[in-house]
Amino acid sequence: MGVQPEHITVIENWAPLAEMECDGDDWAPASSYRSSGEPILLYSGTLDDRHGADLLVRLAKACDARNTGVLFVVSEGSGRRALESARALGIRRMQLYDFQPYDHVPRMFAAADVLLAGLSTEAGQMSVPSKVLAYLCAGRPVLAAIPSTNRAAQLLAEIGAGQVVSPDDPDEYVEAAFALLADPARRQRMGSAGRQYASRAFAIEPIADRFEEILVP
């Protein structure tokens, strides 16, 4: 549109790092599973057709079939209702919860072994799943079923904080989830990489300084 490149500055989005600080993983709904050593997968946030509700159903069914892992989904709305319908058909290893109080979110994330994100191929052309940025603050690995061209997918690959799979390949999604659950050392590396990146990139003072450099004459 005729704007010179030297007049354009990109400041990438960030998450509230300080608000995600957590000194424990004792989120009450997951406590019994953690104490028994049951691996936990967790999806939190907006959920509809764009975010892979069908993939979550497939993953929960796989947990039932393999008799390991429990899927927590913390959401409301149309996607949540679709999961309720699926669970009514007999899925056992899927726990559904309403959105949690904000101050519970850090412990909720910390209670998970793997944090989940999803975005359809179509939606991935115009949207970035901001939950991925909050997940990075939690120091947990991210499994993201999002297009590889999406900025969130690129970021996860660049910093080594998670695994990206195609949102159009449910089998790959399920196998990636169980591969992560079976590899604690890999999960630890990914979680640490995400947290280290968040500590560097989401510090609000340098971000504010960059805005001031651009906006204040």
C-alpha positions as CSV (number, residue, x, y, z in Angstrom):
1,M,0.0,0.0,0.0
2,G,3.0,2.3,-0.5
3,V,4.3,2.3,3.1
4,Q,8.1,2.1,3.1
5,P,9.5,-0.9,5.0
6,E,11.7,1.3,7.2
7,H,8.5,2.9,8.5
8,I,7.2,-0.5,9.8
9,T,8.0,-2.0,13.1
10,V,6.7,-5.3,14.4
11,I,6.3,-5.9,18.1
12,E,5.2,-9.5,18.6
13,N,2.5,-10.4,21.0
14,W,3.3,-11.5,24.6
15,A,1.7,-13.1,27.6
16,P,1.4,-11.8,31.2
17,L,4.5,-13.5,32.5
18,A,4.3,-12.2,36.1
19,E,0.7,-13.3,36.4
20,M,1.6,-16.8,35.3
21,E,4.1,-17.3,38.1
22,C,3.3,-20.5,40.0
23,D,4.8,-22.2,43.1
24,G,2.8,-25.4,42.8
25,D,0.9,-27.8,40.6
26,D,-1.9,-28.5,43.1
27,W,-4.9,-27.7,40.9
28,A,-7.7,-29.4,42.8
29,P,-9.5,-31.1,39.9
30,A,-6.3,-32.9,38.8
31,S,-4.8,-33.7,42.3
32,S,-6.0,-37.3,42.4
33,Y,-4.6,-38.0,39.0
34,R,-1.2,-36.4,39.8
35,S,-0.9,-38.3,43.0
36,S,-1.5,-41.6,41.2
37,G,1.0,-40.8,38.5
38,E,-1.6,-40.6,35.7
39,P,-0.4,-38.4,32.8
40,I,-2.5,-35.3,32.2
41,L,-3.2,-33.6,28.9
42,L,-4.9,-30.2,29.1
43,Y,-6.7,-27.9,26.7
44,S,-7.8,-24.5,28.0
45,G,-9.6,-21.7,26.3
46,T,-11.9,-20.9,23.4
47,L,-13.1,-24.1,21.7
48,D,-15.2,-24.4,18.5
49,D,-14.8,-26.0,15.1
50,R,-11.7,-23.8,14.4
51,H,-9.8,-25.2,17.5
52,G,-10.0,-28.9,16.9
53,A,-12.8,-30.2,19.2
54,D,-12.9,-33.3,17.0
55,L,-9.2,-33.9,17.6
56,L,-9.7,-33.7,21.4
57,V,-12.5,-36.4,21.1
58,R,-10.1,-38.6,19.1
59,L,-7.4,-38.1,21.7
60,A,-9.8,-38.9,24.6
61,K,-10.9,-42.1,22.9
62,A,-7.3,-43.1,22.4
63,C,-6.7,-42.6,26.2
64,D,-9.6,-44.9,26.8
65,A,-8.3,-47.5,24.3
66,R,-4.7,-47.4,25.7
67,N,-6.0,-47.2,29.3
68,T,-3.5,-44.3,30.1
69,G,-3.7,-40.6,30.2
70,V,-6.5,-38.3,31.1
71,L,-7.7,-35.3,29.0
72,F,-8.8,-32.2,30.8
73,V,-10.7,-29.6,28.8
74,V,-11.4,-26.3,30.4
75,S,-13.8,-24.4,28.1
76,E,-17.4,-23.3,27.5
77,G,-19.6,-22.8,24.5
78,S,-20.2,-24.8,21.3
79,G,-17.0,-26.9,21.4
80,R,-17.6,-27.8,25.0
81,R,-21.1,-28.9,24.2
82,A,-19.8,-31.1,21.4
83,L,-17.4,-32.8,23.9
84,E,-20.3,-33.3,26.3
85,S,-22.2,-35.1,23.6
86,A,-19.2,-37.3,22.8
87,R,-18.6,-38.1,26.5
88,A,-22.2,-39.2,26.8
89,L,-21.4,-42.0,24.4
90,G,-19.0,-43.5,27.0
91,I,-15.7,-41.7,26.9
92,R,-14.2,-42.2,30.3
93,R,-10.8,-40.4,30.3
94,M,-12.0,-36.9,29.5
95,Q,-12.8,-34.4,32.2
96,L,-14.7,-31.2,31.3
97,Y,-14.6,-28.0,33.4
98,D,-15.9,-24.5,33.0
99,F,-13.5,-21.6,32.7
100,Q,-11.6,-21.3,36.0
101,P,-10.9,-18.2,38.1
102,Y,-8.0,-16.3,36.7
103,D,-5.8,-16.8,39.8
104,H,-6.2,-20.6,39.4
105,V,-4.9,-20.7,35.9
106,P,-1.1,-21.0,36.7
107,R,-1.7,-24.0,38.9
108,M,-4.0,-25.5,36.3
109,F,-1.3,-25.2,33.6
110,A,1.4,-26.5,36.0
111,A,-0.7,-29.6,36.8
112,A,-0.5,-30.8,33.1
113,D,2.2,-32.9,31.5
114,V,1.3,-31.6,28.1
115,L,-0.6,-28.5,27.1
116,L,-2.7,-28.6,23.9
117,A,-3.6,-26.1,21.3
118,G,-5.4,-26.3,18.0
119,L,-6.3,-24.2,15.0
120,S,-7.7,-25.2,11.7
121,T,-5.9,-24.8,8.4
122,E,-8.4,-22.1,7.3
123,A,-8.3,-20.1,10.6
124,G,-4.5,-20.5,10.8
125,Q,-4.2,-18.1,7.9
126,M,-5.7,-15.2,9.9
127,S,-5.3,-16.0,13.5
128,V,-2.6,-17.0,16.1
129,P,-3.6,-19.0,19.1
130,S,-2.6,-16.7,21.9
131,K,-3.0,-19.5,24.5
132,V,0.3,-20.8,23.2
133,L,2.1,-17.7,24.6
134,A,0.5,-18.2,28.0
135,Y,1.4,-21.9,27.9
136,L,5.1,-21.0,27.4
137,C,5.0,-19.1,30.7
138,A,4.0,-22.3,32.5
139,G,7.1,-24.2,31.6
140,R,5.2,-27.1,30.1
141,P,5.5,-28.7,26.6
142,V,3.0,-27.7,24.0
143,L,1.4,-30.0,21.4
144,A,-0.1,-27.8,18.7
145,A,-2.3,-29.0,15.9
146,I,-1.9,-25.9,13.8
147,P,-0.6,-25.1,10.3
148,S,3.2,-25.0,10.1
149,T,3.0,-21.6,8.4
150,N,1.2,-20.1,11.5
151,R,3.4,-17.8,13.6
152,A,2.7,-19.8,16.8
153,A,3.9,-23.0,15.0
154,Q,7.1,-21.2,13.8
155,L,7.8,-19.9,17.3
156,L,7.4,-23.4,18.9
157,A,9.8,-24.8,16.3
158,E,12.3,-22.0,16.7
159,I,12.6,-22.2,20.5
160,G,12.0,-26.0,20.8
161,A,9.1,-25.6,23.2
162,G,6.7,-28.1,21.7
163,Q,5.7,-30.2,18.8
164,V,3.6,-29.0,15.8
165,V,1.4,-31.4,13.8
166,S,-1.1,-30.9,11.0
167,P,-4.6,-30.1,12.2
168,D,-5.8,-32.3,9.3
169,D,-4.1,-35.5,10.6
170,P,-5.8,-36.8,13.7
171,D,-3.6,-40.0,13.8
172,E,-0.4,-37.9,13.8
173,Y,-1.9,-35.8,16.6
174,V,-2.7,-38.8,18.8
175,E,0.6,-40.5,18.2
176,A,2.5,-37.2,19.0
177,A,0.6,-36.9,22.3
178,F,1.5,-40.3,23.5
179,A,5.1,-40.0,22.3
180,L,5.4,-36.9,24.5
181,L,3.8,-38.6,27.5
182,A,6.3,-41.5,27.1
183,D,9.3,-39.2,27.1
184,P,9.7,-37.2,30.4
185,A,13.1,-35.9,29.5
186,R,11.9,-34.5,26.2
187,R,8.9,-32.8,28.0
188,Q,11.3,-31.3,30.5
189,R,13.5,-29.9,27.7
190,M,10.6,-28.4,25.9
191,G,9.0,-26.9,29.0
192,S,12.3,-25.3,30.1
193,A,12.8,-23.9,26.6
194,G,9.4,-22.3,26.6
195,R,9.8,-20.8,30.0
196,Q,13.3,-19.4,29.2
197,Y,11.9,-17.8,26.1
198,A,9.0,-16.3,27.9
199,S,11.3,-14.9,30.6
200,R,13.3,-13.2,27.9
201,A,10.6,-12.0,25.5
202,F,7.6,-11.3,27.7
203,A,9.3,-9.0,30.2
204,I,7.0,-6.0,30.1
205,E,9.6,-3.2,30.7
206,P,11.6,-3.8,27.5
207,I,8.3,-4.2,25.6
208,A,7.1,-0.8,26.9
209,D,10.4,0.8,26.1
210,R,10.0,-0.4,22.4
211,F,6.6,1.2,22.2
212,E,7.9,4.4,23.7
213,E,10.8,4.5,21.2
214,I,8.3,4.3,18.3
215,L,5.5,6.5,19.6
216,V,7.1,9.2,21.7
217,P,8.8,11.8,19.6
